[in-house]
Amino acid sequence: MSVEWNFETLVDRYYGALYRFALSLTRHESDAADLTQQTFHTWAVKGHQLRDRSKVKAWLFTTLHRQFLESQRKAVRFPHHELTEVDPELPTVSPAAVHALDGDALLEALRRIDPAYQAAVALFYLDDHSYPEIAEILDVPLGTVKSRISRGIGQLQRRLLETPRPIRT
Amino acid sequence: VNSLESKRILLGYRPGTDDAQDPAFAQALEAATRDPELRRWLEEQRKVQAAIRAQFRQLAVPDDLRHRILEANSFPAGSGRGRMGGYGHWLAAAAIVVLLGVIAIWDQAPAHPGLTEFRGRMVRTVLREYRMDIHSGDMDEVRTYLRNQNAPADYRLPPRIETVPVVGGGRLTWQDRPVSMVCFNRGDGELLFLFVIEQAALPDSPGAEPEFAQVNRLMTASWTAENRAYILAGELGEADLRRYF
């Protein structure tokens, strides 16, 4: 039996990244934990239907994202933005400014960017998903993913500049 | 492609991944080799992106989430684990073989786990999931918290570690002994972890001079001072870790 099909191994390998992705979508710890648990339950029930073992990771993230959209009761289809539509000014946030933040400040900044970009940006930073993987998880064309990430990162850095917060004590 | 367009493209570039194979990134990266201002901007962006990525990956995961997931899916009907069908008896037999193997390995496990086991366990802890019990840039607050948790709080830091900003800490356990974990911000988006345990907990505690060992992705330095065993660990090279001593 390949390790990819062992439930406990899958949990060990992905529950942290899935939870963080869920947290970046919901911003609520309990909702994120519920989404993560629900995703693994769906895998436990339906995972055997997946034949291509290399797709397990994408399957889990796709399932979590769909469940999030369903929980919002709106299958949001965000409009495609070309890179040429990007705001002319690029942010100039410094590494030191980012170091001074904590996770709450990061999530708050993520919450304040265009909702169309949030999932793509979170996947970009989490777990090194490739662009094709992110496109597959979000079920959008590759070009759309690229533009969402580029615009989303720009907005995120701008929000980080606007809301500097020290590490919580 | 002008400089501004290259910057827009490179906002989404991640060094060390397959991104560089994308023609748009490749073209923008090539432009950076010819444009000093763009090259400086890209270098700064890499640091910013590394810092943001580290923040994302440090988002705390509930301690009990793994347990809840496994418990909730112990025997789900039609589950991946339950789809054995006609192979069930073979898998049951295999499970017995595995169990016997585990027992055999158990018999060979060290009766008195020492430095290697402690170091491995601490590295696994921070590589998988951990949570700082206290977030603070004040070392006195971290010490007070650890003292109140009956964890080692009288640790002595190597002089150069004292200059590294502390960001928090937590209480862990190993072999039912309290372990203090102190986290430092290296300044490049990554953390350094210091683990402290009473020397008596390790039958083969390290010497007074730091012993360096690569454990998984982390470089570690282990030493003993004043009845305390210390491990300093981080995702960096040995030469970089040595600079803290």
Interface residues (C-beta under 8 A of the other chain):
Chain A: M1 W5 F7 E8 V11 D12 Y15 G16 Y19 R20 L23 S24 E29 A33 T36 Q37 F40 H41 W43 A44 V45 G47 H48 L83 V86 P88 L90 V93 S94 P95 V98 H99 L101 D102 G103 L106 L107 A122 F124 Y125 L126 D128 S130 Y131 K146 I149 S150 I153 G154 L156 Q157 L160 P166 I167 R168 T169
Chain B: L4 E5 K7 R8 I9 L11 G12 R14 T17 D18 D19 D22 A24 E44 K47 V48 Q49 A50 A51 I52 R53 Q55 F56 R57 Q58 L59 A60 V61 P62 L65 R66 R68 I69 L70 A72 N73 P76 A77 G78 S79 G80 R81 R83 L91 R128 E129 H135 S136 G137 D138 E141 V167 G168 N185 G187 D188 G189
